[in-house]
């Protein structure tokens, strides 16, 4: 498999594993489901990457951060279970698995492959080719967390005279823009590289605009893995969104 195929395969297989965990622990507590899902998906992805790409480094939300990644040529950036809360709530489908590949091509490097699996929806979005979303509605839809929408997203909603769409995980939110279920995702605070690497790779493949909220580039495999803010939106909305977020 090439890198794109491997990313899609691993995200999909980890998602299938997580569906099995959900079924197995349907009568367990939410905390037990969260812990089992995180661990089993992480263990699967680490073993599979070690077997398929043994020379590459890995940065995983659930793993110890190995500084070797800072000098590695290629680094897989994975979130074994994005949206543990939604995963733990039986019946919810807004959670994901992220698998992305970063390569050091001079400068700050770049994302070269990525996949976002939405296991409960039976969908995997993967590079290199992702369909662009269908035509936008007249009223822009701003996708936000169902529990803690950031103030900047509310400001964008007001400036664009839009409406809010509430959803769980970061991967599911970005996927919703790719799928045409929303039009912009604006986030500020509390994210890391694994939260956005694969979703951003997929969004770029679909022709969407991506940046930090000040308009600067999203960069990955940095010493500090915190990457607290981002914009993913339809390209025709980028200037209007940045007029609010970058001021």
Secondary structure, DSSP 8 states (H G I E B T S, - for coil): --HHHHHHHHHHHHHHHHHHHHHHTTTS-HHHHHHHHHHHHHHHHHHHHHHH-TTSEEEETTS---GGGGT-SEEEEEEEEE-HHHHHSTT----EEEEEEEE--STT-EEEEEEEEEGGGTEEEESS---------SS-EEEEESS---HHHHHHHHHTT-EEEEESSHHHHHHHHHTTS-SEEEEESS-BHHHHHHHHHHHHHTT-EEE-TTS-----S-SS-B--EEEEE-GGGHHHHHHHH--
